[in-house]
Amino acid sequence: MLLRGLAWKYASAKGGTPTLPYASAAEGASPAEGSYGGLFGLYALFRQSPASSHYLLGSPGIVTEHDAVFGVEGAQFDAGVPLAGRAYLSIGEHEQADSGTAYALLGRNYERLVALLRERAYPELAWTAEIIPGETHASVIPFALSRGIRWLFDRDGLPLAPVRTLD
């Protein structure tokens, strides 16, 4: 996960476009993403990577006030590029903006991301955003993975147990 995030940062700094050659699994699934991997997953979503149509974005590592990933989305929106696919976003309860933890900025940016997706209302993008109770940036990973895969692929027809949602 960390390597995917670093690949995005490196490719972006060099003016290039990172790719996901290893993400060509069945049905265009994106590998599970968390932290910087989630940030890279956002980049792939916003750039509409042909390698993926499903995005599992756990605790996306948007950890600066003016992260470039928002600029990528804005440029694509301004160019009329619609977002399409399915995206599952989540953070742990102790990552929220009002958590008083080191992850408060991540939580504020998560809220900003959710508000942006809600405002844009991309018609071909199905998405959900959750806050998983009792979890931290480190402990939320297995829950995000389990819930995200079930939501993204909805194979069993069973509803997810309720958590606080933002969509």
PyMOL commands that set and color helices and strands:
alter all, ss='L'
color gray80, all
select helices_A, chain A and resi 2-13+21-23+26-28+36-47+68-78+93-95+104-120+141-153
alter helices_A, ss='H'
color red, helices_A
select strands_A, chain A and resi 33-34+54-58+84-92+124-132+164-165
alter strands_A, ss='S'
color yellow, strands_A
deselect
rebuild
show_as cartoon
